Amino acid sequence: MSHTQRKIYSVYFSPTGSSRLAARSVAYALKRELNADIEDIDLTPPAARSEQYCFDNADTVVIAMPVYAGRLPNKIAPDIARCLHGGGSTKLIALCTHGKRSAGDAARELLLVASQNGFMPIAAKSIVCEHAFSAKIAHGRPNAADLAQLASFGADIAWRIASDTVSPLPFDADTPLAPYYTPLKEDGTGAHFLKAKPVTDASRCTRCGKCASVCPMGSIAADEPDSTAGICIKCQACIKACPARARRFLDGGFLSHVKMLENTLGD
């Protein structure tokens, strides 16, 4: 995809919807203030990440990504680097959504990826959202107040763009990125659930295929929705989307980690 007209782009990887909401809140504030055209690019489906997206220097791209263990999702970051291409100085606003534990080094990682791919980062923000693992952590966020702050953030940037006063956002591009956070169980020991996958309650499953349609890894076959054959990134998309509440995690390490998070971060 390529283009020559100035536009605002709302770009996001958003299995549970929070990053989409954040990106659109900022992008549509820019659209209103600048009276510009806008387009959404949803990179959640695997097929979308196999495309190439090229942007002009007159464009402004708002990109939102979730934070996984203090970094960008490790199975998704290479796709983002491969499919998004700025024109050399395409303005970019980086947003990272996290479930209250920590934004970690994700924003800096996103800024690095963007700056290496022809974008000029001009702003960045980390946003607390309801934790994907538990609705007991930052429940209902981003809420109305959060969304109002994001709209104001976007409007302020729009003013800078309109007045031609934008400048590159300074950030540390040299220090090695922090390692991924090691999840802990309730007793403080390491929680090991890398290979854990959700299981399906056959008595509840209606085989509607919704889980297969929302999996960002394409790991659930539509004709076999009661299994997860491929990679699972623990995004919870299939669990949240299931109308019958038929999918859940039973892995002990994962459940203990969720309990630890609820005990330390719960509302």
N, C-alpha and C positions, 0 to 999 in steps of 0.2 A: 504494500500500500504506500503510495506517495501522493503528495499534494502540494499546491503552491499558495492556497488561500490561508490567511491567518485564522487560527482556530484555538479554542480551549479544548484540551483533551483530558478526560477523566479516565485514568488507567488504574486498574486494581487487580490484585489476586485476593479473593475474598470468599473462602469456603463457607463461612457462617454469616457473612453480610456486613460485618462491622467496618472492614476496610473500604468496602463499596460505599457505605454511608458517609464515611469520612472524606473520601475522595470527591464524591458528588457534592457534599456540603461546601467544600472550598471551591471546586470548579464552577459550580453554579453561581456562587457569589462573584467570581471573576466574570462570568458571562453577563450577569446583570450589570455590573459596574462598567464593563468595557463594551457592552452591546455587541458581543462577538458570538459567532457560531460555536457550538459545542458538540462533542462526540464522545460517547462512552466506548472504552475498550476493556472488555472483561477477559482477563487472562486466566480465569479460574478453570475453564474447560481445557483439557489437554490439547484439543485441536487448535484452540486459539493461540497457544504458545508455540505451535509449529509454524505460524505465519511470521512474516517480517513486517515491521511497522517503522516507517521512515517519516521524520518530522522536519519541517522547515524552521529556519531560524526565527521566523516571525511568530511561531506558535508558542503557546505556553502549555506545558504538560504537568498535570497534577497526578502523582503516582502514590498509591497507598498500598502498603504491604503489612501483613501481620508479623509479629515478633514470635519466633519459636526458640525457646531456650536462649534468649538474649541475642539472637542473630536473625537474619533472614532465613526462611525455611531452606534447609540445605538441598533439598531435592528440587526446589523451584528457582533459587537464585541463578543457577546457570542458564535456565530458560529465559529469564528476564534479561540477562546480559546478552543472550544470543538474538533475541527477537526485537529489541527496542533500539532504534538508531536516531540520534539527533543530528542536526545539520552542522554541528561544530560549536554553536552558541545558542542552541534551543533552550529557552528558559524552562526550568524544572523546579517544582515544589515537591519535596519528599515528605511523606507522611508515614509514620509507623504506629500501628495499633497494638496495644499489649494489654494483658489481663491483670494489671495492677502490680504484678511481682516486680518487673523491671523491664525497661526498654533496652537495656544492655547496650550493645554496640551495633544494633540493627540500623539505626538512622545513618551512622557513619558508613556502614557497609553499603547502604543504598546510595548514598552520596558518591561513594567511590565507583560503584558500578555505573552510575549515571555519568559522572565526569569522564570516565574512560570510554563512553559510548556516544560522545558528541553532544552531551547536554551541559548546560551551564546552571548548576543549582543556585537558586536565589533565595530559598527559604526551606526550613525543615521544622517539623513538629512531631512530637510523640503524643499519642492520645490514649487515655485509659478507656478500655471497653470491657464489657462483660467477658469474663474468662471463658474460653471455649470449653474448658473441662468442667466448669461448674457455674450455675446461675447464682450461687451464693456469693460469688466474688464479683464485685463491681456490677451488681445486678441492674439491668436495664440501661446500662451506659453503652454508647453515648446517649445522654438524656437531653432534654430540651436546652438546658443551660450549656452543655457541651457543644451542641450543634450551633447555638448562637455564637459561641466563642469561635468556632471554626468559620462561620460565615463572616464574622468580624475580621478574623485573620486573613481570609481571602480578599475581603474588601480593602484592607490596608495594602496588600500586595498589588491589587488592581490599581490603586492610586499611584503607587510607585511605577508601575508599568505605563500608565497613562501619562505620567509626568516625566517619563524617560529618566527615572532616577534609580533604576534597578542596578545592582552590582552583584558580582559573584559572591556566594556565601563562603566565608572562610571556614575551613574545617581541617582537621588533622588527617592528611592523606598518607602519612609516613609510618606512624606507629602500627605495628601488626595488630590485626583485629583480635579481640578477646576470644578465648575458646568458648565453645558452647557450654551453657550452664549444665551442670550435672544434677538431675532431679533427685530429690531426697524422699525417703519414706517418713512415716510419722516418728520413727525412732531416731531419725537423723542419719541413717545409713543410706547408701546409694540405692536408688530405685531403678531397676533394670527392666525396661519394657519395650526395647527397640523393636522386637519382633511381635509384640502384642497386636492383635487385630480384633475388631468388634465381632461379636457372635450374634446370631439371629435366633430369636424365639420362633420356632416353626409354627407354634400354635397361634401366634399373632400375625405372622407375615402373610400379607395378601398377594405377594408377588406383583405388586404394582410397578416395580422398577424405578421408583423415585430415587432410591439410594444409588442405583447405577448411574442415573442421569446427573447426579450432583457430585459424584466422586471426582476430585481434581486430578487424580492419578489414573483414572480409567481402570481401576483395579477391581470393579464389581461388574460382572456380566449381567446384562439385562435379563437373560434367560436363566441365570443362576444367582438371584439376589440374596440367597441365603448363605453365600460364601464370599470371602474377599481373597481372590486368588493372587493379586499383585501387591505392590508396595502400599503400606498404610502409613500416612504421615501424622496420624492421630488428630486430624483437623476437626473431627466431630460432625462434618457436613452430613454424612449419611444418617447419623443418629438424630440430629436436629430436624432433618427433613422427613424422616419416616412418620407417616400419618398414623401408623398403628403402634408406634413405640416398640417396635420389634427388635431393634438393634441396640446393643450395649457392650461395654467392656467388662470382662470378668477377671482380667489379669490382676493378680494380687499386688504386684509391684505398682502397677498403674493406679489401682484404687487407693493404695496407701499414700501415693504421691498426691492424689487429688485431696485426700483427707488432710494431709499436711498443709496443702495450700489453703484449704478452707479454714483450718485452725489458725493459720497465721495471717491470712488476708481477707477472710470472710467479713461480710458487712455486719 
